[in-house]
Amino acid sequence: MDPINSYPLNHFWGISVESRESILTQAIKETHAWHFKRNSAYRRTVSARGIGPTIDLQQFPCLIRPTAQIFKSYIDLIGSPFPQYNPVDFLKWLVDQISIELPRTRFKQFRKRYSSLESLLRAIESIYADFGFEISTSSGTSGRSSIILRDQDSIDRTVESFYLAFQRIMGMQANHRAIFVMPMETRIAMVRMASFSIKRIGVTKDRFHYTIPFPAYPDHVRIRAGKTLQPGWRGQIEKRLMCPAMNWLNDHYVFPQAIHQTRLLLEQAERVGEKVLLFGGWSHLHAVAMQLKENNRVLYLAPGSILGSGGGMKERYPFTPHQIRQDLSRYIQLKGNEPIPIHDVYGMGEGNWAAMQCKQGNYHVPPWIYASVLDNDDNFAKQSDYTGLLAFFDPFGGGRLFPAFYKTADQVRLINGAGCYNPILDCSCGEAGTYIAKDSIQRVDLFGEAGCGAQV
């Protein structure tokens, strides 16, 4: 099977849960066989577990790999989190990770060193422009960025996945004015996919706003976090000069400007009665509410307006999501004093999908994702309500580049996971199928990076 010639995603909502699982299990088997033949890194890993090109359902747990094993493993190969200093070795790693052939003869077109990670990634996109690659990253506040390669087919599938969920769960439509408290220029995967998806819904350019006025390239985010610095004198400059200067600028100019611009756009929408989607990190949304509080102001937005957040909590932020929701509900309302819907979004840069929070507070896994949780023996749970590390298969979103079969570092309470459907446990919002229970997501071994999307 060529994974691109796949089942239309929007059809999954129109079929039974049992039929969904049948389609997905067959797609996983075919996608595995396709990548097993072509992807060296994947084949080495699963072959060491006794897996060949043909598999059965019981072997599915042997296919999953930690996302860091795929997208951060360049660090082990080149011995550094700075691939810009070893472009050819980084490219050798990249070729090993994907399921298509890249002409190695083009390696000689690369410089021996690049000044930044951003400049190296731009060079890859340019030298291999005929492949249509777009490279995104995780937020990378630890300084160890996941580097995620997508081609146009997988970008299209990921965007389709996001926008279908935005429409169905959050109620986003083309006549919303979209306000993102985010930078327009960034490689952070979740920011890019969310904004691409809103455009796919049909929101025109003049109704789409980014309110963070400066770019957030990988090195900008890394230096601001101050956790991983370059070796030698460059690292000393980053530590003593650039990190404090960038954080001062963010605290005293960038962040206040973004919040002020967001408030102006909201007030404009209030005056003309436009529906709004306001999307940002919890700390960003809270800052808008606090500015309204300081001015003794309550916004009354048009019915159908939505608040959305993603990326978790900013590290050491003194308010909980529950407190932030209370403040948002107090100072941003729908006309008629109706409460405004507030939806959180769960996702990851390495994934090709997002789970949107419904009105009951649960996170609905899209029906084209085969999701389960792992027990203490790394086997899939056999219960319909189970807490463990989330694992998932996306046989359509990864496309031709790599098999999107991942073990995450997130502990969740998963209801109606793959092979364990119990209709009695369906969410009371009316969506049938797999969902992550409200308030159950814990980033087990990434607490230092949790909420990094909120620090953009």
N, C-alpha and C positions, 0 to 999 in steps of 0.2 A: 504493500500500500504506500502511496505517496501521501504523507500526512496533510498536505495542503488540500487535496480533494476530499474534503471532510463534510460531515453532516452540518446543515445550517443550524447555527446556535439558537436562533429564536424559535425553532421548532421544538426544542426540548421542553418548553413550558406547556406545550399542548399534548404531551404524551404522559402516560403513567410513570410513576417512579420505577416500577419494575422494568418497563420498557427502556427507560433511560439507562438503567444499569446494564441491561443486555447489550445496548449499543456501545456503551463506554467500555465494557470489558473486552469486547471484540476489537474496538479501536485501539485499546492499550496493547493487546497482543500484536496487532499489525504494526503499530508504531514502534514497538520494541524491536520487531524483526527488521524493520527498515533501518533503524539507527544502529542496531547490533552489527550490521554488515558494514556500516560506513564510519562510525564514531569510535576512534581508538580508545579514548579515555573511558568512555562508557563501557565498551566491550571488555577492557581489562578489569574494570571494577566488578561487573556482574559475572564474568567468567570465573573470577576468583571465588565467587559464591556458588559455583556449580551450575550457572545458568547458561543455556545455549540459545540459539536463535528462536526456538519454539518453546513456549511457556504455557503453564496452566494457571488457573486462578490462585491456587495455593502458593505459587511462587511470586506473586505480586510484591510481597514485602521485600523480596531480594532485589527488586529493581530500583528502589528509592535510594537517593543519595542526599547527604546534607548539602544545602545550597553553597556553603563555604567550600566544600570539596570541588565544586565546579567553578564558581565565579571568583573565589579568592585564592585558589591554589597556585596562581602565578607567583605569589609571594614566596612559597616554598621553593619553586623552581629557580627563580632568579635571586633568591636570598634577600629580597628587599621589597617594601611596599611602594617603591618608586620605579615603575616600569619605564618611565621616560629616560632613565639612564641606561637601560638595556633593551632597546627596541627590538632587536632581532631575536633575543631569547624570549621576550614577551610574545612575539609573533609565532615562534615555534610552539609555545604553550597554547596560543589561540587556535592554531591549526589542529592541534591534538584534541581540542575540546569540541569541535564542531563536525557536522556530518556532511560537509561539502568540501570540495577541493579548492584551496586557494593557491594561485600560482606563486610558488616560492621564489621564482625569478624576480619578482617585484621587491623582494626584501632589500635588494641593493639600492632601491630608490629612497630608502629611509636614511635619515641622518644617524650618526653614531649616538647622539644624545639630543634630548629635547629639553627646553626650559621648564616645561610643566606637563602634567598629565593631560591637560586639555589640549595642548599643542600636539602631543602624540596621537590622541584619539582623533583629532581633526585630520592628521596625516593619514591615518588608516582609512578613514571614510573617503578621503580624496583619492588616494592611490588605488583603492579598490572600489571606486565610485560605480563601476559597471555592475557591482553586486547589490547596490542599493542599501548598504549597511547604515544603520544608525546605532551608535553606542551610547548606552545609558549607564548610570551608576546607582548604587545605593547611596543613601545620604552620607555615609562614610565619615561620621564624626569621630570614629576611632582612628581615622587615618588609614584604615585598611579597606579601601573601597571594593565592593563587588563590581565587576566590570561585565556588563551584559550586552551581548551582541544580538541585534535583531536585523532581519532583512524586511523588505517591504511587505511580503506576505504575512510574516509573523506580527509585524506592526499592525497591519490591517485587522488581523484576528484579535489581537489584544485590545485595540480600540473598539472593535465590535463588542467584545466581551464587557468592557467598561460601560459603553454607552447604553447597551441593553439593560444592564443592572441599574444605571442612573435613572433610566426611564421607568422601569417597572417598580423598583423598590422606593426610590426617592421622588418619583413623579416629575422629573425634570423634562421640560418641553422647550421647543425652539423659541417661544416668545418670552422666556425668562431673560433677564439681564444677569449675566454671570460675573461675579466679582470674586477674584481669587487673591487672597492675601499671600501671594507667592511671587517669585521673580519670573519674568518672561524668559530669561536666558538662564537655563540650567540643564544639567544632564540627569538630575535626580529622576529616577524612573517613574515613581508614583505621580510626581507633579506633571511630567510630560504626558503620561497616559491619560490622566484625568482631564487635562486641558484639551488634548486631541479628541477625547470622547465628547466633551461638551460641544466642540465645533462640529463633530459628526452628527450630533442631534439636530444641528441646523442653526445654532446661535451664530449670528453674523459678527464679523470682526468689530463693528462699531458698538456691539452690545456685549463685548467680552473685555474684561479689564484685569490687568495684573497690577497690584498696588505696591509691591516691593520694587523700588526704583533701580536697583543694581543687580547685576548678574550674580549667580551662585555657582561658579564652576567648582570642580572637585577640589582643587588646591585652596580655594577661598574657604570652603567649609572645613577642610582639614586644619588649616592654620588657625582659624577662629576657635576650633575646639582645643587646640594646643596639646593634643595627646600623642601625636606622632609627628615628629619634626625631622627635617632633612639632616643628614650627617654633616659634621664639620661647621664651618663658619656660617653656611646658609641656615642651618638650624638655629644658631645663636641669634641671627638676625630675625628669624621667624619668631623665636621665643621672646626676645627682649624688645623688639620693635613692632613687627607686623601684627602679632597676635593681640597685644594690648591696644594697638591703634585701631585695628579692625573691629574689636569688640566695643571700644569707645564710640567709634563711628556708628556702629549698629545701634547701640543703646541710646545715643544722643541725637542721631539724625535719621538713619534708615528706618528703624522701627517706628518712631513717632510720625515720620512722614507717611509710612504705609498705613498706619491706623487713622491718621487725619484724612488721607485720600479715600480710605474705605468709608469713613463716616460721611464724607461729602457725597459720594456716589449713592449711599443708602438714602440720604436726605433728598437727593434729586429724584430717586425712584419713588420715595414716599410722596413727593409733591405731584408727580404725574401719574401715580397709581400703577406703576409697573411691578410685575412679579420679579422677584430677585432670587437667585441662588448665591448665597454668600458662603465661600468655602475657604477654610484655613486651618492652621493648627489651633489646638485648644487655647494656648496662651494668646494667640493673635485675636481670636474671637472674644476672649475675656477682656482684652485691652480695649476693644471697641465698646463693650458693655460698660467698662469702668469710665471711659471718657464720657459716655452718655450720662452716667451717674453723676460725674463731677459737674456736668452742665444742667443737672436736674431735668433731663430730657428723656422722653420715651418715644421710640420710633413706632409708627403704625404702618406696616407694609401691606401691599395688596394681597388678598387671599391667593393661596397657591405658592407663596414665597417659602423658601427653605433655607435652613442653616445646615452646613455640613462640615465635618472635621475628619482629619486623617493624620496618621503618623504617631498616634499615642501622645503621651505627656512629655513635655520638656523636662529634662532632668532637674530635680530639686525645685520645681515650680511649687509655690506654697498652697495652691488651691487644687482641690480634687475635681475631676470631671463633673461630679454631682453638684458641687458648689458653683462651678462655671455655668452649668445648665440653669441653675436657679437664677443667676444674675442675668444670663441671656434672656430668659423668659420674662424677667421683670422689666428689662429696658428695650427689648425688641419684641413686638407683638404684631399680630395680624389686625387689620381693621375690624372693629367690632369687639376689641379686647380678647380675641381668640388667641390661644397659645400658638406660637410658631413651631412647626415641626423641626426637630434637631436630630440629625442623623450622623452617627459616626460611621467611618469606613475602615474595614480591616483589609489589609493587603500587604504586599512586600514587593520590593523592586524586582526580585528575581521571578516573581509570578506573572502570569498573563491575565489575571482576573482580580476582582475585588469583591468582598462580601459586604453588602450594604446593610445598615441597621434599619430594621422595620420599626413601626410605631410601638411594638411591644418591647423593643430594645434588643432583640436578637439579631444575629448577623447571618444572613442567608447566603450560603455557598451557591454559586450559580449551578444550575442543573447539568451543565456540560462538564463539571468537575467531579471526579471520583475521589472522595475524601474519606479518610478514616483517622483514627488515633491509635497510637502504639501503646501496647502494654509494657510491662517491665522486661519482657523477653524480646522486645522489638517485633512482636507479631501484631497483626491488626486486631483490635478489640472485637469481641463477639457480642457486645451488648449495645442496645439502642441508645443508652445514655451512659457515656463513659468519659472520664477525664484522663488525658494523656497528651503526648506530643502529637501535634497535627502532622499528617502526611497526606499528600495529594498527588493525583495524576491528572495532567491536562493533555490528553492525547492530540488535541487540535491546535492549541495556542503556540506550542514550541515550533511547529512547522518542520522545515527541513534542517534546521541548524542543530538542535539538540533535543533529547527527550525530556520533557518537563515532568519528571517523576521525582518529587522532592520530599525530604524529611526536613521539617522546619525546627526552629528552636523555640517554638511557641507552645506552651501548655494550654489546652483549651478543654472545655466541657462540650463535647460534640454530641448532638442529638440526631438520630436517624442517619448515622454514617453508612458508608457503602456496605451492602450485605446485611444491614441490621435495621431495615425500615419497619417502623411500627406506626401505622396511621394515627393511633391514639395520641402519639406524642407530637404530631404536627403542630407547628406554631399557631397560636390563636389568631394571628394576623390573616390567616387563610392560605399562606404559601405552603405547599406540600414538599417534603424532602429534607435535605440536610441543612442544619444550621448550628451555629456556635452560640451557646447560651450567653445571655446578658451578663456582663461583669465577670466573665470567666477567663479572659485572655491574660496570660502571664508570659512575658518574654524571659524564658528560663535562664539562658546563659548570655543574654545581651543587655543586661540592665544598664550597662554603661552607654549603650546606644539607643535604648528605648526612647521613643519619642523624638528621634533625631530629625524626622520630617518637620517637627515643630521648631527646629532651630535654624531653618533655612535662612 
